[in-house]
């Protein structure tokens, strides 16, 4: 196994890329967990079991980060010296901010589930386009600055989709009828 300090990609024996085969990632996680499981180290004593537990935690943390596209991309940016810092760096292109305002207004004004679903479709289309741009920024251009900008934009979009989903859930609840 790699070192506990190895980056997540190295831990799983994967290239530092945005595009990952999630099924392969899951299989590698299972294999690593089998090797690190504390029960396999009972005969070696409590120190070995504690180390195995540290490995299990490390494997799970890395897996959680790599399986989520935004967390994986943000991690890739960090590895390349460009932390996303979404809470500190909220500067976005004016056109994107305008689009966000339009979507927020449309969300507030949507009167029924059909309007909410149409808005969701539009936002999902933009989300997919941004994910493709993020993949290009990382896998084709190796540009952590562009990737960090796409991650920040996608974080806005994800929060908006969460708000929209809450409205859809509210519209579908029995109290809403």
Chimera marker file (.cmm) of the C-alpha trace (Angstrom):
<marker_set name="trace">
<marker id="1" x="0.000" y="0.000" z="0.000" r="1" g="1" b="0" radius="0.5"/>
<marker id="2" x="0.995" y="3.609" z="-0.496" r="1" g="1" b="0" radius="0.5"/>
<marker id="3" x="1.897" y="5.895" z="2.394" r="1" g="1" b="0" radius="0.5"/>
<marker id="4" x="-0.819" y="7.392" z="4.588" r="1" g="1" b="0" radius="0.5"/>
<marker id="5" x="0.437" y="10.749" z="3.288" r="1" g="1" b="0" radius="0.5"/>
<marker id="6" x="0.041" y="9.794" z="-0.396" r="1" g="1" b="0" radius="0.5"/>
<marker id="7" x="-2.444" y="11.885" z="-2.325" r="1" g="1" b="0" radius="0.5"/>
<marker id="8" x="-5.858" y="10.332" z="-2.929" r="1" g="1" b="0" radius="0.5"/>
<marker id="9" x="-5.131" y="9.477" z="-6.541" r="1" g="1" b="0" radius="0.5"/>
<marker id="10" x="-1.871" y="7.714" z="-5.648" r="1" g="1" b="0" radius="0.5"/>
<marker id="11" x="-3.556" y="5.900" z="-2.778" r="1" g="1" b="0" radius="0.5"/>
<marker id="12" x="-5.982" y="4.340" z="-5.258" r="1" g="1" b="0" radius="0.5"/>
<marker id="13" x="-3.366" y="3.881" z="-7.965" r="1" g="1" b="0" radius="0.5"/>
<marker id="14" x="-5.190" y="6.261" z="-10.304" r="1" g="1" b="0" radius="0.5"/>
<marker id="15" x="-3.923" y="9.057" z="-12.539" r="1" g="1" b="0" radius="0.5"/>
<marker id="16" x="-4.572" y="12.620" z="-11.389" r="1" g="1" b="0" radius="0.5"/>
<marker id="17" x="-7.530" y="13.209" z="-13.694" r="1" g="1" b="0" radius="0.5"/>
<marker id="18" x="-11.066" y="14.499" z="-13.508" r="1" g="1" b="0" radius="0.5"/>
<marker id="19" x="-12.486" y="11.639" z="-15.552" r="1" g="1" b="0" radius="0.5"/>
<marker id="20" x="-12.571" y="8.562" z="-13.352" r="1" g="1" b="0" radius="0.5"/>
<marker id="21" x="-14.350" y="5.267" z="-13.690" r="1" g="1" b="0" radius="0.5"/>
<marker id="22" x="-16.459" y="5.253" z="-10.512" r="1" g="1" b="0" radius="0.5"/>
<marker id="23" x="-16.921" y="1.470" z="-10.677" r="1" g="1" b="0" radius="0.5"/>
<marker id="24" x="-13.135" y="1.024" z="-10.811" r="1" g="1" b="0" radius="0.5"/>
<marker id="25" x="-12.747" y="3.465" z="-7.923" r="1" g="1" b="0" radius="0.5"/>
<marker id="26" x="-15.270" y="1.460" z="-5.889" r="1" g="1" b="0" radius="0.5"/>
<marker id="27" x="-13.469" y="-1.806" z="-6.635" r="1" g="1" b="0" radius="0.5"/>
<marker id="28" x="-10.126" y="-0.343" z="-5.619" r="1" g="1" b="0" radius="0.5"/>
<marker id="29" x="-11.681" y="0.954" z="-2.396" r="1" g="1" b="0" radius="0.5"/>
<marker id="30" x="-13.014" y="-2.485" z="-1.546" r="1" g="1" b="0" radius="0.5"/>
<marker id="31" x="-9.632" y="-4.078" z="-2.232" r="1" g="1" b="0" radius="0.5"/>
<marker id="32" x="-7.824" y="-1.514" z="-0.086" r="1" g="1" b="0" radius="0.5"/>
<marker id="33" x="-10.364" y="-1.884" z="2.706" r="1" g="1" b="0" radius="0.5"/>
<marker id="34" x="-9.897" y="-5.663" z="2.691" r="1" g="1" b="0" radius="0.5"/>
<marker id="35" x="-6.140" y="-5.166" z="3.132" r="1" g="1" b="0" radius="0.5"/>
<marker id="36" x="-6.516" y="-2.546" z="5.845" r="1" g="1" b="0" radius="0.5"/>
<marker id="37" x="-9.415" y="-4.010" z="7.812" r="1" g="1" b="0" radius="0.5"/>
<marker id="38" x="-8.480" y="-4.043" z="11.544" r="1" g="1" b="0" radius="0.5"/>
<marker id="39" x="-9.764" y="-7.617" z="11.964" r="1" g="1" b="0" radius="0.5"/>
<marker id="40" x="-6.977" y="-8.804" z="9.658" r="1" g="1" b="0" radius="0.5"/>
<marker id="41" x="-4.441" y="-7.440" z="12.137" r="1" g="1" b="0" radius="0.5"/>
<marker id="42" x="-5.733" y="-8.866" z="15.425" r="1" g="1" b="0" radius="0.5"/>
<marker id="43" x="-2.747" y="-11.166" z="15.894" r="1" g="1" b="0" radius="0.5"/>
<marker id="44" x="-0.308" y="-8.295" z="15.325" r="1" g="1" b="0" radius="0.5"/>
<marker id="45" x="-1.440" y="-6.398" z="18.426" r="1" g="1" b="0" radius="0.5"/>
<marker id="46" x="-3.158" y="-3.153" z="19.281" r="1" g="1" b="0" radius="0.5"/>
<marker id="47" x="-0.631" y="-0.867" z="17.539" r="1" g="1" b="0" radius="0.5"/>
<marker id="48" x="-1.153" y="-2.702" z="14.253" r="1" g="1" b="0" radius="0.5"/>
<marker id="49" x="-4.912" y="-2.515" z="14.737" r="1" g="1" b="0" radius="0.5"/>
<marker id="50" x="-4.730" y="1.245" z="15.363" r="1" g="1" b="0" radius="0.5"/>
<marker id="51" x="-2.673" y="1.678" z="12.201" r="1" g="1" b="0" radius="0.5"/>
<marker id="52" x="-5.172" y="-0.438" z="10.268" r="1" g="1" b="0" radius="0.5"/>
<marker id="53" x="-7.978" y="1.764" z="11.598" r="1" g="1" b="0" radius="0.5"/>
<marker id="54" x="-6.071" y="4.863" z="10.422" r="1" g="1" b="0" radius="0.5"/>
<marker id="55" x="-5.737" y="3.261" z="6.994" r="1" g="1" b="0" radius="0.5"/>
<marker id="56" x="-9.464" y="2.492" z="6.899" r="1" g="1" b="0" radius="0.5"/>
<marker id="57" x="-10.333" y="6.077" z="7.762" r="1" g="1" b="0" radius="0.5"/>
<marker id="58" x="-7.827" y="7.418" z="5.203" r="1" g="1" b="0" radius="0.5"/>
<marker id="59" x="-9.192" y="5.138" z="2.482" r="1" g="1" b="0" radius="0.5"/>
<marker id="60" x="-12.783" y="6.194" z="3.193" r="1" g="1" b="0" radius="0.5"/>
<marker id="61" x="-11.922" y="9.899" z="3.219" r="1" g="1" b="0" radius="0.5"/>
<marker id="62" x="-10.060" y="9.608" z="-0.083" r="1" g="1" b="0" radius="0.5"/>
<marker id="63" x="-12.879" y="7.580" z="-1.628" r="1" g="1" b="0" radius="0.5"/>
<marker id="64" x="-15.489" y="10.145" z="-0.544" r="1" g="1" b="0" radius="0.5"/>
<marker id="65" x="-13.425" y="12.930" z="-2.092" r="1" g="1" b="0" radius="0.5"/>
<marker id="66" x="-12.690" y="11.140" z="-5.375" r="1" g="1" b="0" radius="0.5"/>
<marker id="67" x="-16.195" y="9.812" z="-5.985" r="1" g="1" b="0" radius="0.5"/>
<marker id="68" x="-17.757" y="13.285" z="-5.940" r="1" g="1" b="0" radius="0.5"/>
<marker id="69" x="-16.933" y="15.245" z="-9.119" r="1" g="1" b="0" radius="0.5"/>
<marker id="70" x="-16.786" y="18.669" z="-7.451" r="1" g="1" b="0" radius="0.5"/>
<marker id="71" x="-14.767" y="17.503" z="-4.474" r="1" g="1" b="0" radius="0.5"/>
<marker id="72" x="-12.429" y="15.596" z="-6.823" r="1" g="1" b="0" radius="0.5"/>
<marker id="73" x="-11.925" y="18.691" z="-8.976" r="1" g="1" b="0" radius="0.5"/>
<marker id="74" x="-11.374" y="20.956" z="-5.962" r="1" g="1" b="0" radius="0.5"/>
<marker id="75" x="-8.850" y="18.455" z="-4.607" r="1" g="1" b="0" radius="0.5"/>
<marker id="76" x="-7.069" y="18.331" z="-7.983" r="1" g="1" b="0" radius="0.5"/>
<marker id="77" x="-6.851" y="22.130" z="-7.941" r="1" g="1" b="0" radius="0.5"/>
<marker id="78" x="-5.365" y="22.045" z="-4.430" r="1" g="1" b="0" radius="0.5"/>
<marker id="79" x="-2.800" y="19.469" z="-5.512" r="1" g="1" b="0" radius="0.5"/>
<marker id="80" x="-1.797" y="21.897" z="-8.264" r="1" g="1" b="0" radius="0.5"/>
<marker id="81" x="-1.422" y="24.858" z="-5.906" r="1" g="1" b="0" radius="0.5"/>
<marker id="82" x="-4.757" y="26.557" z="-6.607" r="1" g="1" b="0" radius="0.5"/>
<marker id="83" x="-7.195" y="26.049" z="-3.745" r="1" g="1" b="0" radius="0.5"/>
<marker id="84" x="-10.795" y="26.788" z="-4.750" r="1" g="1" b="0" radius="0.5"/>
<marker id="85" x="-11.528" y="28.832" z="-1.609" r="1" g="1" b="0" radius="0.5"/>
<marker id="86" x="-15.176" y="29.253" z="-2.568" r="1" g="1" b="0" radius="0.5"/>
<marker id="87" x="-16.021" y="30.989" z="0.702" r="1" g="1" b="0" radius="0.5"/>
<marker id="88" x="-13.277" y="33.591" z="0.185" r="1" g="1" b="0" radius="0.5"/>
<marker id="89" x="-13.253" y="33.920" z="-3.596" r="1" g="1" b="0" radius="0.5"/>
<marker id="90" x="-16.769" y="34.696" z="-4.761" r="1" g="1" b="0" radius="0.5"/>
<marker id="91" x="-15.751" y="36.789" z="-7.765" r="1" g="1" b="0" radius="0.5"/>
<marker id="92" x="-17.535" y="35.426" z="-10.817" r="1" g="1" b="0" radius="0.5"/>
<marker id="93" x="-17.953" y="36.678" z="-14.371" r="1" g="1" b="0" radius="0.5"/>
<marker id="94" x="-20.782" y="39.213" z="-14.694" r="1" g="1" b="0" radius="0.5"/>
<marker id="95" x="-22.674" y="37.055" z="-17.211" r="1" g="1" b="0" radius="0.5"/>
<marker id="96" x="-22.695" y="34.129" z="-14.794" r="1" g="1" b="0" radius="0.5"/>
<marker id="97" x="-23.898" y="36.310" z="-11.917" r="1" g="1" b="0" radius="0.5"/>
<marker id="98" x="-26.651" y="37.702" z="-14.153" r="1" g="1" b="0" radius="0.5"/>
<marker id="99" x="-27.710" y="34.173" z="-15.045" r="1" g="1" b="0" radius="0.5"/>
<marker id="100" x="-27.767" y="33.259" z="-11.355" r="1" g="1" b="0" radius="0.5"/>
<marker id="101" x="-30.038" y="36.225" z="-10.603" r="1" g="1" b="0" radius="0.5"/>
<marker id="102" x="-32.371" y="35.257" z="-13.434" r="1" g="1" b="0" radius="0.5"/>
<marker id="103" x="-32.566" y="31.677" z="-12.188" r="1" g="1" b="0" radius="0.5"/>
<marker id="104" x="-33.225" y="32.828" z="-8.601" r="1" g="1" b="0" radius="0.5"/>
<marker id="105" x="-36.012" y="35.113" z="-9.802" r="1" g="1" b="0" radius="0.5"/>
<marker id="106" x="-37.495" y="32.318" z="-11.908" r="1" g="1" b="0" radius="0.5"/>
<marker id="107" x="-37.346" y="30.017" z="-8.885" r="1" g="1" b="0" radius="0.5"/>
<marker id="108" x="-39.186" y="32.551" z="-6.725" r="1" g="1" b="0" radius="0.5"/>
<marker id="109" x="-41.790" y="33.215" z="-9.422" r="1" g="1" b="0" radius="0.5"/>
<marker id="110" x="-42.382" y="29.573" z="-10.421" r="1" g="1" b="0" radius="0.5"/>
<marker id="111" x="-46.022" y="28.912" z="-9.641" r="1" g="1" b="0" radius="0.5"/>
<marker id="112" x="-46.257" y="25.176" z="-10.171" r="1" g="1" b="0" radius="0.5"/>
<marker id="113" x="-44.291" y="21.956" z="-10.519" r="1" g="1" b="0" radius="0.5"/>
<marker id="114" x="-44.189" y="22.250" z="-14.320" r="1" g="1" b="0" radius="0.5"/>
<marker id="115" x="-42.455" y="25.644" z="-14.120" r="1" g="1" b="0" radius="0.5"/>
<marker id="116" x="-40.036" y="24.283" z="-11.510" r="1" g="1" b="0" radius="0.5"/>
<marker id="117" x="-39.245" y="21.249" z="-13.669" r="1" g="1" b="0" radius="0.5"/>
<marker id="118" x="-38.629" y="23.429" z="-16.729" r="1" g="1" b="0" radius="0.5"/>
<marker id="119" x="-36.246" y="25.572" z="-14.678" r="1" g="1" b="0" radius="0.5"/>
<marker id="120" x="-34.554" y="22.453" z="-13.334" r="1" g="1" b="0" radius="0.5"/>
<marker id="121" x="-34.029" y="21.232" z="-16.892" r="1" g="1" b="0" radius="0.5"/>
<marker id="122" x="-32.370" y="24.540" z="-17.875" r="1" g="1" b="0" radius="0.5"/>
<marker id="123" x="-30.098" y="24.546" z="-14.843" r="1" g="1" b="0" radius="0.5"/>
<marker id="124" x="-29.166" y="20.874" z="-15.297" r="1" g="1" b="0" radius="0.5"/>
<marker id="125" x="-28.205" y="21.620" z="-18.902" r="1" g="1" b="0" radius="0.5"/>
<marker id="126" x="-25.882" y="24.395" z="-17.678" r="1" g="1" b="0" radius="0.5"/>
<marker id="127" x="-24.517" y="22.076" z="-14.985" r="1" g="1" b="0" radius="0.5"/>
<marker id="128" x="-23.614" y="19.470" z="-17.615" r="1" g="1" b="0" radius="0.5"/>
<marker id="129" x="-21.928" y="22.080" z="-19.798" r="1" g="1" b="0" radius="0.5"/>
<marker id="130" x="-19.918" y="23.298" z="-16.789" r="1" g="1" b="0" radius="0.5"/>
<marker id="131" x="-18.906" y="19.728" z="-15.893" r="1" g="1" b="0" radius="0.5"/>
<marker id="132" x="-17.645" y="19.256" z="-19.457" r="1" g="1" b="0" radius="0.5"/>
<marker id="133" x="-15.714" y="22.537" z="-19.240" r="1" g="1" b="0" radius="0.5"/>
<marker id="134" x="-14.260" y="21.382" z="-15.927" r="1" g="1" b="0" radius="0.5"/>
<marker id="135" x="-13.164" y="18.082" z="-17.457" r="1" g="1" b="0" radius="0.5"/>
<marker id="136" x="-11.456" y="19.974" z="-20.303" r="1" g="1" b="0" radius="0.5"/>
<marker id="137" x="-9.758" y="22.370" z="-17.885" r="1" g="1" b="0" radius="0.5"/>
<marker id="138" x="-8.298" y="19.463" z="-15.912" r="1" g="1" b="0" radius="0.5"/>
<marker id="139" x="-7.795" y="16.584" z="-18.325" r="1" g="1" b="0" radius="0.5"/>
<marker id="140" x="-6.997" y="18.426" z="-21.548" r="1" g="1" b="0" radius="0.5"/>
<marker id="141" x="-5.542" y="21.772" z="-20.465" r="1" g="1" b="0" radius="0.5"/>
<marker id="142" x="-4.170" y="20.979" z="-16.981" r="1" g="1" b="0" radius="0.5"/>
<marker id="143" x="-5.311" y="24.480" z="-15.982" r="1" g="1" b="0" radius="0.5"/>
<marker id="144" x="-6.016" y="24.636" z="-12.236" r="1" g="1" b="0" radius="0.5"/>
<marker id="145" x="-7.085" y="28.310" z="-12.379" r="1" g="1" b="0" radius="0.5"/>
<marker id="146" x="-9.780" y="27.622" z="-14.979" r="1" g="1" b="0" radius="0.5"/>
<marker id="147" x="-10.785" y="24.470" z="-13.118" r="1" g="1" b="0" radius="0.5"/>
<marker id="148" x="-11.139" y="26.367" z="-9.825" r="1" g="1" b="0" radius="0.5"/>
<marker id="149" x="-13.405" y="28.904" z="-11.542" r="1" g="1" b="0" radius="0.5"/>
<marker id="150" x="-15.589" y="26.118" z="-12.904" r="1" g="1" b="0" radius="0.5"/>
<marker id="151" x="-15.754" y="24.463" z="-9.477" r="1" g="1" b="0" radius="0.5"/>
<marker id="152" x="-16.929" y="27.733" z="-7.908" r="1" g="1" b="0" radius="0.5"/>
<marker id="153" x="-19.576" y="28.155" z="-10.615" r="1" g="1" b="0" radius="0.5"/>
<marker id="154" x="-20.729" y="24.581" z="-10.136" r="1" g="1" b="0" radius="0.5"/>
<marker id="155" x="-20.996" y="25.126" z="-6.393" r="1" g="1" b="0" radius="0.5"/>
<marker id="156" x="-23.407" y="28.011" z="-7.055" r="1" g="1" b="0" radius="0.5"/>
<marker id="157" x="-25.368" y="25.798" z="-9.426" r="1" g="1" b="0" radius="0.5"/>
<marker id="158" x="-25.499" y="22.913" z="-6.931" r="1" g="1" b="0" radius="0.5"/>
<marker id="159" x="-26.886" y="25.206" z="-4.212" r="1" g="1" b="0" radius="0.5"/>
<marker id="160" x="-29.479" y="26.516" z="-6.645" r="1" g="1" b="0" radius="0.5"/>
<marker id="161" x="-30.469" y="22.973" z="-7.629" r="1" g="1" b="0" radius="0.5"/>
<marker id="162" x="-30.792" y="22.080" z="-3.943" r="1" g="1" b="0" radius="0.5"/>
<marker id="163" x="-33.151" y="25.035" z="-3.426" r="1" g="1" b="0" radius="0.5"/>
<marker id="164" x="-35.105" y="24.065" z="-6.513" r="1" g="1" b="0" radius="0.5"/>
<marker id="165" x="-35.386" y="20.454" z="-5.339" r="1" g="1" b="0" radius="0.5"/>
<marker id="166" x="-36.680" y="21.653" z="-1.975" r="1" g="1" b="0" radius="0.5"/>
<marker id="167" x="-39.381" y="23.617" z="-3.788" r="1" g="1" b="0" radius="0.5"/>
<marker id="168" x="-40.271" y="20.576" z="-5.898" r="1" g="1" b="0" radius="0.5"/>
<marker id="169" x="-40.465" y="18.419" z="-2.775" r="1" g="1" b="0" radius="0.5"/>
<marker id="170" x="-42.653" y="21.031" z="-1.113" r="1" g="1" b="0" radius="0.5"/>
<marker id="171" x="-44.945" y="21.160" z="-4.152" r="1" g="1" b="0" radius="0.5"/>
<marker id="172" x="-45.258" y="17.376" z="-4.134" r="1" g="1" b="0" radius="0.5"/>
<marker id="173" x="-45.975" y="17.071" z="-0.405" r="1" g="1" b="0" radius="0.5"/>
<marker id="174" x="-49.557" y="16.324" z="0.682" r="1" g="1" b="0" radius="0.5"/>
<marker id="175" x="-49.735" y="19.660" z="2.572" r="1" g="1" b="0" radius="0.5"/>
<marker id="176" x="-49.214" y="21.507" z="-0.692" r="1" g="1" b="0" radius="0.5"/>
<marker id="177" x="-52.449" y="20.141" z="-2.117" r="1" g="1" b="0" radius="0.5"/>
<link id1="1" id2="2" r="1" g="1" b="0" radius="0.2"/>
<link id1="2" id2="3" r="1" g="1" b="0" radius="0.2"/>
<link id1="3" id2="4" r="1" g="1" b="0" radius="0.2"/>
<link id1="4" id2="5" r="1" g="1" b="0" radius="0.2"/>
<link id1="5" id2="6" r="1" g="1" b="0" radius="0.2"/>
<link id1="6" id2="7" r="1" g="1" b="0" radius="0.2"/>
<link id1="7" id2="8" r="1" g="1" b="0" radius="0.2"/>
<link id1="8" id2="9" r="1" g="1" b="0" radius="0.2"/>
<link id1="9" id2="10" r="1" g="1" b="0" radius="0.2"/>
<link id1="10" id2="11" r="1" g="1" b="0" radius="0.2"/>
<link id1="11" id2="12" r="1" g="1" b="0" radius="0.2"/>
<link id1="12" id2="13" r="1" g="1" b="0" radius="0.2"/>
<link id1="13" id2="14" r="1" g="1" b="0" radius="0.2"/>
<link id1="14" id2="15" r="1" g="1" b="0" radius="0.2"/>
<link id1="15" id2="16" r="1" g="1" b="0" radius="0.2"/>
<link id1="16" id2="17" r="1" g="1" b="0" radius="0.2"/>
<link id1="17" id2="18" r="1" g="1" b="0" radius="0.2"/>
<link id1="18" id2="19" r="1" g="1" b="0" radius="0.2"/>
<link id1="19" id2="20" r="1" g="1" b="0" radius="0.2"/>
<link id1="20" id2="21" r="1" g="1" b="0" radius="0.2"/>
<link id1="21" id2="22" r="1" g="1" b="0" radius="0.2"/>
<link id1="22" id2="23" r="1" g="1" b="0" radius="0.2"/>
<link id1="23" id2="24" r="1" g="1" b="0" radius="0.2"/>
<link id1="24" id2="25" r="1" g="1" b="0" radius="0.2"/>
<link id1="25" id2="26" r="1" g="1" b="0" radius="0.2"/>
<link id1="26" id2="27" r="1" g="1" b="0" radius="0.2"/>
<link id1="27" id2="28" r="1" g="1" b="0" radius="0.2"/>
<link id1="28" id2="29" r="1" g="1" b="0" radius="0.2"/>
<link id1="29" id2="30" r="1" g="1" b="0" radius="0.2"/>
<link id1="30" id2="31" r="1" g="1" b="0" radius="0.2"/>
<link id1="31" id2="32" r="1" g="1" b="0" radius="0.2"/>
<link id1="32" id2="33" r="1" g="1" b="0" radius="0.2"/>
<link id1="33" id2="34" r="1" g="1" b="0" radius="0.2"/>
<link id1="34" id2="35" r="1" g="1" b="0" radius="0.2"/>
<link id1="35" id2="36" r="1" g="1" b="0" radius="0.2"/>
<link id1="36" id2="37" r="1" g="1" b="0" radius="0.2"/>
<link id1="37" id2="38" r="1" g="1" b="0" radius="0.2"/>
<link id1="38" id2="39" r="1" g="1" b="0" radius="0.2"/>
<link id1="39" id2="40" r="1" g="1" b="0" radius="0.2"/>
<link id1="40" id2="41" r="1" g="1" b="0" radius="0.2"/>
<link id1="41" id2="42" r="1" g="1" b="0" radius="0.2"/>
<link id1="42" id2="43" r="1" g="1" b="0" radius="0.2"/>
<link id1="43" id2="44" r="1" g="1" b="0" radius="0.2"/>
<link id1="44" id2="45" r="1" g="1" b="0" radius="0.2"/>
<link id1="45" id2="46" r="1" g="1" b="0" radius="0.2"/>
<link id1="46" id2="47" r="1" g="1" b="0" radius="0.2"/>
<link id1="47" id2="48" r="1" g="1" b="0" radius="0.2"/>
<link id1="48" id2="49" r="1" g="1" b="0" radius="0.2"/>
<link id1="49" id2="50" r="1" g="1" b="0" radius="0.2"/>
<link id1="50" id2="51" r="1" g="1" b="0" radius="0.2"/>
<link id1="51" id2="52" r="1" g="1" b="0" radius="0.2"/>
<link id1="52" id2="53" r="1" g="1" b="0" radius="0.2"/>
<link id1="53" id2="54" r="1" g="1" b="0" radius="0.2"/>
<link id1="54" id2="55" r="1" g="1" b="0" radius="0.2"/>
<link id1="55" id2="56" r="1" g="1" b="0" radius="0.2"/>
<link id1="56" id2="57" r="1" g="1" b="0" radius="0.2"/>
<link id1="57" id2="58" r="1" g="1" b="0" radius="0.2"/>
<link id1="58" id2="59" r="1" g="1" b="0" radius="0.2"/>
<link id1="59" id2="60" r="1" g="1" b="0" radius="0.2"/>
<link id1="60" id2="61" r="1" g="1" b="0" radius="0.2"/>
<link id1="61" id2="62" r="1" g="1" b="0" radius="0.2"/>
<link id1="62" id2="63" r="1" g="1" b="0" radius="0.2"/>
<link id1="63" id2="64" r="1" g="1" b="0" radius="0.2"/>
<link id1="64" id2="65" r="1" g="1" b="0" radius="0.2"/>
<link id1="65" id2="66" r="1" g="1" b="0" radius="0.2"/>
<link id1="66" id2="67" r="1" g="1" b="0" radius="0.2"/>
<link id1="67" id2="68" r="1" g="1" b="0" radius="0.2"/>
<link id1="68" id2="69" r="1" g="1" b="0" radius="0.2"/>
<link id1="69" id2="70" r="1" g="1" b="0" radius="0.2"/>
<link id1="70" id2="71" r="1" g="1" b="0" radius="0.2"/>
<link id1="71" id2="72" r="1" g="1" b="0" radius="0.2"/>
<link id1="72" id2="73" r="1" g="1" b="0" radius="0.2"/>
<link id1="73" id2="74" r="1" g="1" b="0" radius="0.2"/>
<link id1="74" id2="75" r="1" g="1" b="0" radius="0.2"/>
<link id1="75" id2="76" r="1" g="1" b="0" radius="0.2"/>
<link id1="76" id2="77" r="1" g="1" b="0" radius="0.2"/>
<link id1="77" id2="78" r="1" g="1" b="0" radius="0.2"/>
<link id1="78" id2="79" r="1" g="1" b="0" radius="0.2"/>
<link id1="79" id2="80" r="1" g="1" b="0" radius="0.2"/>
<link id1="80" id2="81" r="1" g="1" b="0" radius="0.2"/>
<link id1="81" id2="82" r="1" g="1" b="0" radius="0.2"/>
<link id1="82" id2="83" r="1" g="1" b="0" radius="0.2"/>
<link id1="83" id2="84" r="1" g="1" b="0" radius="0.2"/>
<link id1="84" id2="85" r="1" g="1" b="0" radius="0.2"/>
<link id1="85" id2="86" r="1" g="1" b="0" radius="0.2"/>
<link id1="86" id2="87" r="1" g="1" b="0" radius="0.2"/>
<link id1="87" id2="88" r="1" g="1" b="0" radius="0.2"/>
<link id1="88" id2="89" r="1" g="1" b="0" radius="0.2"/>
<link id1="89" id2="90" r="1" g="1" b="0" radius="0.2"/>
<link id1="90" id2="91" r="1" g="1" b="0" radius="0.2"/>
<link id1="91" id2="92" r="1" g="1" b="0" radius="0.2"/>
<link id1="92" id2="93" r="1" g="1" b="0" radius="0.2"/>
<link id1="93" id2="94" r="1" g="1" b="0" radius="0.2"/>
<link id1="94" id2="95" r="1" g="1" b="0" radius="0.2"/>
<link id1="95" id2="96" r="1" g="1" b="0" radius="0.2"/>
<link id1="96" id2="97" r="1" g="1" b="0" radius="0.2"/>
<link id1="97" id2="98" r="1" g="1" b="0" radius="0.2"/>
<link id1="98" id2="99" r="1" g="1" b="0" radius="0.2"/>
<link id1="99" id2="100" r="1" g="1" b="0" radius="0.2"/>
<link id1="100" id2="101" r="1" g="1" b="0" radius="0.2"/>
<link id1="101" id2="102" r="1" g="1" b="0" radius="0.2"/>
<link id1="102" id2="103" r="1" g="1" b="0" radius="0.2"/>
<link id1="103" id2="104" r="1" g="1" b="0" radius="0.2"/>
<link id1="104" id2="105" r="1" g="1" b="0" radius="0.2"/>
<link id1="105" id2="106" r="1" g="1" b="0" radius="0.2"/>
<link id1="106" id2="107" r="1" g="1" b="0" radius="0.2"/>
<link id1="107" id2="108" r="1" g="1" b="0" radius="0.2"/>
<link id1="108" id2="109" r="1" g="1" b="0" radius="0.2"/>
<link id1="109" id2="110" r="1" g="1" b="0" radius="0.2"/>
<link id1="110" id2="111" r="1" g="1" b="0" radius="0.2"/>
<link id1="111" id2="112" r="1" g="1" b="0" radius="0.2"/>
<link id1="112" id2="113" r="1" g="1" b="0" radius="0.2"/>
<link id1="113" id2="114" r="1" g="1" b="0" radius="0.2"/>
<link id1="114" id2="115" r="1" g="1" b="0" radius="0.2"/>
<link id1="115" id2="116" r="1" g="1" b="0" radius="0.2"/>
<link id1="116" id2="117" r="1" g="1" b="0" radius="0.2"/>
<link id1="117" id2="118" r="1" g="1" b="0" radius="0.2"/>
<link id1="118" id2="119" r="1" g="1" b="0" radius="0.2"/>
<link id1="119" id2="120" r="1" g="1" b="0" radius="0.2"/>
<link id1="120" id2="121" r="1" g="1" b="0" radius="0.2"/>
<link id1="121" id2="122" r="1" g="1" b="0" radius="0.2"/>
<link id1="122" id2="123" r="1" g="1" b="0" radius="0.2"/>
<link id1="123" id2="124" r="1" g="1" b="0" radius="0.2"/>
<link id1="124" id2="125" r="1" g="1" b="0" radius="0.2"/>
<link id1="125" id2="126" r="1" g="1" b="0" radius="0.2"/>
<link id1="126" id2="127" r="1" g="1" b="0" radius="0.2"/>
<link id1="127" id2="128" r="1" g="1" b="0" radius="0.2"/>
<link id1="128" id2="129" r="1" g="1" b="0" radius="0.2"/>
<link id1="129" id2="130" r="1" g="1" b="0" radius="0.2"/>
<link id1="130" id2="131" r="1" g="1" b="0" radius="0.2"/>
<link id1="131" id2="132" r="1" g="1" b="0" radius="0.2"/>
<link id1="132" id2="133" r="1" g="1" b="0" radius="0.2"/>
<link id1="133" id2="134" r="1" g="1" b="0" radius="0.2"/>
<link id1="134" id2="135" r="1" g="1" b="0" radius="0.2"/>
<link id1="135" id2="136" r="1" g="1" b="0" radius="0.2"/>
<link id1="136" id2="137" r="1" g="1" b="0" radius="0.2"/>
<link id1="137" id2="138" r="1" g="1" b="0" radius="0.2"/>
<link id1="138" id2="139" r="1" g="1" b="0" radius="0.2"/>
<link id1="139" id2="140" r="1" g="1" b="0" radius="0.2"/>
<link id1="140" id2="141" r="1" g="1" b="0" radius="0.2"/>
<link id1="141" id2="142" r="1" g="1" b="0" radius="0.2"/>
<link id1="142" id2="143" r="1" g="1" b="0" radius="0.2"/>
<link id1="143" id2="144" r="1" g="1" b="0" radius="0.2"/>
<link id1="144" id2="145" r="1" g="1" b="0" radius="0.2"/>
<link id1="145" id2="146" r="1" g="1" b="0" radius="0.2"/>
<link id1="146" id2="147" r="1" g="1" b="0" radius="0.2"/>
<link id1="147" id2="148" r="1" g="1" b="0" radius="0.2"/>
<link id1="148" id2="149" r="1" g="1" b="0" radius="0.2"/>
<link id1="149" id2="150" r="1" g="1" b="0" radius="0.2"/>
<link id1="150" id2="151" r="1" g="1" b="0" radius="0.2"/>
<link id1="151" id2="152" r="1" g="1" b="0" radius="0.2"/>
<link id1="152" id2="153" r="1" g="1" b="0" radius="0.2"/>
<link id1="153" id2="154" r="1" g="1" b="0" radius="0.2"/>
<link id1="154" id2="155" r="1" g="1" b="0" radius="0.2"/>
<link id1="155" id2="156" r="1" g="1" b="0" radius="0.2"/>
<link id1="156" id2="157" r="1" g="1" b="0" radius="0.2"/>
<link id1="157" id2="158" r="1" g="1" b="0" radius="0.2"/>
<link id1="158" id2="159" r="1" g="1" b="0" radius="0.2"/>
<link id1="159" id2="160" r="1" g="1" b="0" radius="0.2"/>
<link id1="160" id2="161" r="1" g="1" b="0" radius="0.2"/>
<link id1="161" id2="162" r="1" g="1" b="0" radius="0.2"/>
<link id1="162" id2="163" r="1" g="1" b="0" radius="0.2"/>
<link id1="163" id2="164" r="1" g="1" b="0" radius="0.2"/>
<link id1="164" id2="165" r="1" g="1" b="0" radius="0.2"/>
<link id1="165" id2="166" r="1" g="1" b="0" radius="0.2"/>
<link id1="166" id2="167" r="1" g="1" b="0" radius="0.2"/>
<link id1="167" id2="168" r="1" g="1" b="0" radius="0.2"/>
<link id1="168" id2="169" r="1" g="1" b="0" radius="0.2"/>
<link id1="169" id2="170" r="1" g="1" b="0" radius="0.2"/>
<link id1="170" id2="171" r="1" g="1" b="0" radius="0.2"/>
<link id1="171" id2="172" r="1" g="1" b="0" radius="0.2"/>
<link id1="172" id2="173" r="1" g="1" b="0" radius="0.2"/>
<link id1="173" id2="174" r="1" g="1" b="0" radius="0.2"/>
<link id1="174" id2="175" r="1" g="1" b="0" radius="0.2"/>
<link id1="175" id2="176" r="1" g="1" b="0" radius="0.2"/>
<link id1="176" id2="177" r="1" g="1" b="0" radius="0.2"/>
</marker_set>
